[in-house]
Each structure stands twice: as structure tokens, then as C-alpha cells.
Amino acid sequence: MAKKSWFRGGRREDVPLKQVVAVRYEMDRKVVGGLFLVVLGIVLITVVVGIIPLIFGVLLMWGSPTVSVVTAGGTATPVTGWPWQKSEAEAFVNAVHGQLFGE
């Protein structure tokens, strides 16, 4: 999936393994934005609306796994998943590394 994020589905893009030169795994956390939303959610918790920023604040602080596949042409294709998909992202990166570098 190319250019996938939390709310964007992305598109399927098949890249032959021969063209892949690197694959990278990163965790992206937004602590300040997450704390702001958590505090806002706590303040507004008496109103049902407060639960929405509270949930998004926790998700932002939890972090999102991002996997970038770099091809021989130099194009990097980032894919961002939900926080609970961290182990799947790490497994994918390890599998591709194993195929590329025989580890």
C-alpha cells in the first residue's frame, strides 16, 4: 500500500524485490499534540464530546509505525499504520531485510 495513513487507504503498488534497496521502520510520536488533546479531553469529559480528543490524544502519544520502502530509482514509499500494528510493521521490515541481505 503506497501512501497509506490512518484515514487514507492508499493504493496497492507492487515493487519487484530486485528494485528494493532499503526498507526502514520508524515510530512517529506526537507527544505535545497528544498531551494537549488528552488534557482537552479530560476538561471536556463531563460533556460526551471530551472522549473524542481524549482518544486521539492517546493514539498520538502511543505512536504510529511507519515503514518506508526505498527503490533503486530513489523513490521512498511510506506506509503508516495504526499504533497496534507495530509488530506487523517490524515483522515486515525484518522479512524484507532477510530477503535483501540474507540475514
N, C-alpha and C positions, 0 to 999 in steps of 0.2 A: 504494500500500500504506500503510495507516494503522497507526501504532504498530509498525512493523517494527523489529526489533533483530537482534543476532547469532543468537539462538536462538529467536526468536519470528517466525513467518511473517507476522504482520499480517493485515490484511483489505483487500480492494480497495475503494476509495472513489472514485467519480467525482465530481469537482467541476467545474462549468462554469467556463471561463476568465473569464467575466464576474464571477464571485463571488470570484476570487482578487485580493487587494490587494497581497500581497507574497510573496516567496519568499526564503529565507535559507539560506546554506551555511555550515557550521561544521565544524571539525575538533576532535574531542574526544580529548585525550591524557591518560592517567593515568600520569605518569612515576614517581611514588613507588610505586604499586602494581605497575607494570611492573618496576621495578628490584628490588623485593622478590621477585617471582616469578622473575626471571632469576637472582638470587643463590641463591634456594632451589633452582632447577633445577640450577644449577652444583654446589651442595653435594650434591644427591641424584643427580647424573648417573651415579655408579657403580651406582646402582640404576636400573632402567629407568623407575621412577616419576618420576625427575627431569626427563625430557623433557617431561612434560605442563605443569608450571608454567613451564618454560623457554619453551615455545611460546606460552602465554598471556601471559607477561611481555613477549615481543617484540611480540605483537599489541597489547597495551595501550599500549606506548610508541610504536608505529607510528602509532596514531591511527585513529579511525573517522569517516568522513564522515557528517554529519547534515544532512538537508535538511528545512526546516520550511516548509510552505505555509500562509499565513495567509489566511483567507477574510473576506468582508465582515462576517460575523457575529462576527468576532473570535476564531474558533477556530483554533488552530495545530495542525497535524498533523505531528509529527516522524517522520522515517524515517531509521533508522541502518543503514548498510551496513558491509560488511567493508572493511578498510583498502585493499585493491587495487581497490575500486570508486570511488576518489576522482575519477578523470577522468570517469566516467559521471555522478557527482553534480554536478560542475562544469558539464558539458555540459547537463544537465537544467535547472539554475538559469539558465544563460545563455540557453537556448531559451525558458524561460518569461519571463525578463526582456525578451527581444526581442519576444515577443508582447504583453506588457503595456505596455511603454513605447516600442515601436517603435525599439529601438536596433539 
